[in-house]
Amino acid sequence: MDFDQLTLTKAADGLRAGKVTSTTLTREALARAKANADLNAFVTLDEAGALTAAAAFDAKGDRSKLLGGVPVVIKDNIEVAGLPCSAGTPALKDYIPRADAPVAARLRAAGAIIIGKTSMHELAFGISGYNTAFRTGTEFGVRNAYDRALIAGGSSSGTGAAIGARIVAGGLGTDTGGSVRVPAALNGCASLRPTVGRYPQAGIAPISHTRDTAGPMAATIADVELLDRVIAGGDEIAPADLKQVRIGIASSMLTNLDADTEVAFRAAIAKMMAQRITIVEIEMPRLAELNGQVGFPVALYEAYDDMIAYLDHTGTGLSIEALAKDISSLDVKGTYDSLVIPRKLPGPDNTLIDAKPIYDAAIKIARPALQTLYGDTFSGNRLDAIAFPTTPRVAIASNPDSSSPENFGLFIQNTDPGSNAGIPGIQIPVALGGTSQLPIGLELDGPAGSDRHLLAIGMALEIIFGRLPPPHRS
């Protein structure tokens, strides 16, 4: 079995047919995790627990289970019974949940072997994965699978890096404004941000109940479909007939692109047109304006109450002030101390203003208007999806500056609007940059509830695009 080409689907098929054991797959995943300690992909590696579970599966496991014996990883803000759940922050490093979050429980019930908890941007508040609280390598920050000097993206940084580095073929992240799609794009893997409410959110350290969702990340869209089926139910789906698909492109989502990303995106669209997909140029007036009125006001305001409720759930006795006092990463510390705790938002001329009225307007006026804009765009143009580069640039250098507000805004430029509207989006790897040789992703956002149709389109497209080559290691 070629582990660099392994997918969840191939692993599950091999286990079902008796061609490979869970112990073999799990030992290989653990060995690769340890050999790639410089990625900083893991906070906790559960070697003993994973090998015990794998041996139990090999002895008398149910081979009919969808993920029977397959190793996976879980982001460290999603609770897994018996393993620490730090949410990437020091105050929670010793919190050990007694039960799985429902999304993790469904993977385990399907037979998955959880090999560990993956590192993340601290408290999920960032796109770089540059976290100074935890590391297994010499440098801080989760590192890119294709170049250790660069960011892995965030906030589901470790899951993206682990899949991109071919440690495992799939796992779970969470997404508020781009957090399963940005690291998937930068590490050459696939992901789904589901329609908000499609997956249960219990047992997950939050930012915003309006915007948060868990999301599957994997080697391929077909694997993402498998994970989605495990979590949300439903029958297996087939790739879509691309000749029946209409996709819109908005010029406003093609700004700030680096040369590699622009070339790769246009080549991907050309390949789609060659498959007789209908491509429609669309306009989305006020998209950036409405998104700006929703994004940070909702996340920063809801973070306070939602975290207090989560801390109460943990039974740790931690207050939000105690949590904030121990935040390690400077960017997240600044956000919590100046905005989340005092419940403020940036105002004109470097002032801070009361967040409540702006939040109320976001929820009552701007978010419904944003959802209407998307709904009208999909229906008015008879679109199955809107396509755009997942991130406008390839991965940048990993250091404290990679977490700047400017970089934050840049990397969620295209992922954030759909998040705020609550609609689903899939990330598909399309190329390695011609100059950079770094992964580049294409995203498709669809109408609310169209998750399975989006996945069917993605499954057909990845047959056209092919899988990216694995990273070269010296």
Disulfide bonds with the S-S distance in Angstrom:
none
